[in-house]
């Protein structure tokens, strides 16, 4: 098959967007709607907030913890096979959960098994969108990720109705059948071969002990083919390193640390918004409606931020758009404890939902900007893997604070400060990068320094080793100008 020079930015890519849209409905929207079962589980099993919150935590944790496994299957077997297998596992977990007789049963079925299934679907589907789009990448991601909001808007009242009509067991059984649609989504994920995925032949093939016949055989096969891994231990090491060499990039390290705090702050709200609303006197239907509002406004954030950050005036400011959205969600959490009736909770759902959709859309876009398209699937696997521990820990910690203090205030304040810290960390990292670039410019303005760097490769390497890709390109261009003089 001929390799495309670049992403098609359309064509079958819109079917990939539609498939990813359905995947986000069946994974993230269903996960959010598990919070509607919270009160039912607590009443049925007679447990406290902290123990009941582990159900939602384990689903989210398993989804993110196993995200690299989803990327691995997608890269080395098939994206289609991975998503279809994930759909079967997730559906089985929900169906088995409908027969649960204890919270531990729900931990294993609804938590581990369903979370594992979602993991095999989520990151590969998102990475596939990045392979089909470049110029309109943020818009494509905005549409694809809006499935989470649309799904929450539709499913929240539907799940509440199903619980009333068929009890929580019947509602879980029906959701299990609905999630089987992930198998259909998997069938849409047609693989694409880009030129940048086959850039160079590995260096170890240049070694003398590799025969010409073996080199020729290797060039006819994919670098990451499982057959080659059996054929050569060196190739396995090369493939593993090339897939995850982005882990040493300074920009990715900062993004990874900020994601940990952001994930800790955002997760408890989706678990405790409905219970909090009920605790301040809001009816069950109004509490479910708050989740619906949050979901539908989430869509607006997905699409409008995706479209706006694709515009020429904002495309180079995606970084600041992301940290602004995260910071605004943190402020919303700080104000939530003083909102104690339905009319006040409605604008909260509007604001939090909008900025939640905004930064969720920009996570894969920023990851692609940092690591490039060829490493996007593996990088997204790592990014979502980093969500795992905060997603696992934060709802039970928030539940423990509620049980201990008798109030939701401490839980929501901790969430808000965590998200604000995530945003602040990114802001300081960008300021440090600008200072470094200014210092680099002052170094390269010295003609003698430039000449010395040209004549001494070791010194040039020692300087550029501390820089990211954009700084290295700037240094190379500026040094070339000096040499021409």
Residue, then its C-alpha position, 0 to 999 in steps of 0.5 A: x500500500x502506498x504511504x500518504x504524505x500527510x493526513x487527508x483532512x477529510x474523506x473517510x476521516x469524518x467517519x473516523x470522527x463519527x466512530x470516535x464520537x460514538x466511542x466517547x458516548x459509550x465510554x465517558x458518558x456511561x462512566x459519568x452516568x454511573x454517578x446517578x446509581x450512587x444513591x441507589x447503591x448506597x441505599x441497597x448495600x447500606x454502605x458509606x460514601x467512601x466505600x460506595x465511591x470506589x465503584x466510580x473510581x475503579x471504572x475511571x482508574x481501570x480505563x486510564x490505567x490500561x490505556x497503554x494496553x489499548x495503544x499497544x493492541x492498536x499499534x501491533x494488532x489492529x485498532x479495529x480488533x482492540x475496540x471490538x474486544x473492548x466493547x465485548x469486555x465493557x458490555x460483559x462487565x455491565x451485564x455481570x454488574x446487574x447481578x451483583x450481591x455485594x459492593x465487591x462484586x461491583x468493584x470487579x464487574x462494573x469497575x475492573x472489567x468494564x474499565x478494561x473494556x473502555x481502555x481498549x476503546x478510548x485512546x486508540x479511537x482518539x489517536x485515530x482522529x489525529x492520524x486523519x486530520x492536521x489542519x482541522x485537527x482541533x475541530x475534528x477533536x471537538x466534534x469527536x469529544x463532544x460525544x461525552x457531553x451529548x451522551x451525558x445530556x441524553x443518558x442522564x435522564x434516561x438512566x434515571x427513568x430506567x432506574x425508576x422503571x426497572x431498578x438499578x439492576x435492569x438499568x445496568x443490564x440495558x446499558x450493557x446492551x447499549x455499550x455493545x455498539x462499541x463493536x460497530x465503532x471499531x468496524x469504522x476505524x479503517x487504518x491509514x499509512x502515513x509517510x512519517x510512520x515509515x521515516x527511516x530504517x533503524x540504525x542497527x541495520x547498518x551494523x556489519x553482522x546484519x546480512x544484506x538479505x536480512x536488511x532487505x527482508x526487514x525493509x519489506x516489513x513494518x518496523x513494529x511487526x510482531x514477526x520482526x520482534x521474534x526475528x531480532x531482539x535488537x529490533x524489539x528494543x528499537x521499536x520500544x524506544x522509538x514508541x516511547x522516546x517522547x517520555x524524555x521531552x521536557x514539554x511532555x514531562x510538564x504536561x504529564x505532571x499537570x495532568x495528575x493534578x487536573x485529573x485529581x480535581x475534575x473526577x470527584x465532581x462528576x461523582x458527587x454533583x448529584x448527591x450534593x444537589x440532593x443534600x441541599x434539597x434538590x429533587x431527583x429529577x432536577x439533580x439528574x437534569x443538572x448532569x444533563x445541562x453539564x453534558x449539553x454545555x460540554x458539547x458547546x465547549x468541545x466544538x467551539x473551543x475546537x473551532x476557535x483554536x483552529x483559527x489562525x489568531x488562536x492556533x499558536x495560543x492553544x497552550x494558554x487556552x488549555x490552562x485558562x479552561x482548567x483554571x476556570x473549572x478550578x474556580x467553579x469548584x471553589x464556589x460550588x459550596x455556596x450554591x445551595x439551591x437549584x437556580x444557583x446550581x444551574x449556572x454552575x453546570x453551564x460554566x463547569x460543563x463549558x470549560x470541561x469540554x474545552x480542556x478535554x478537547x485540547x488534551x489530545x491536540x496539545x499532546x500531538x503538538x508536543x510529541x507529533x502524530x507518529x507517536x500520538x497513540x502511545x503518548x495518549x496512552x501514557x497521558x490517560x494512564x496518568x489519569x488512573x491514580x488520581x481517578x482512583x484516589x480522589x472520589x474516595x478521599x472526597x467521600x472520606x472528607x464528607x463522612x468526616x466533616x459532614x459537609x461537601x465543602x472540604x472536598x470541593x475546595x480540594x478539587x478546585x485548588x488542585x485544578x488551579x495548581x495544574x493551570x499555574x504549573x503550566x503557566x510557570x513552565x511556559x514563562x520558564x521556556x520563554x526565559x530560556x529562549x531569550x537566554x538562547x537568543x542572547x547566546x546566539x547573538x554573540x558571533x564568537x559563540x556561534x563560531x565556536x559552536x560550529x567548530x566544536x560539535x560537543x559544545x553544540x550538543x551540550x547546549x541543544x541537549x537541554x532544549x526542546x525541538x522548537x528551540x533546537x530548530x531556532x538555534x540551527x536557523x540562527x547559527x546558519x545565518x551566522x555561518x553565511x555571514 
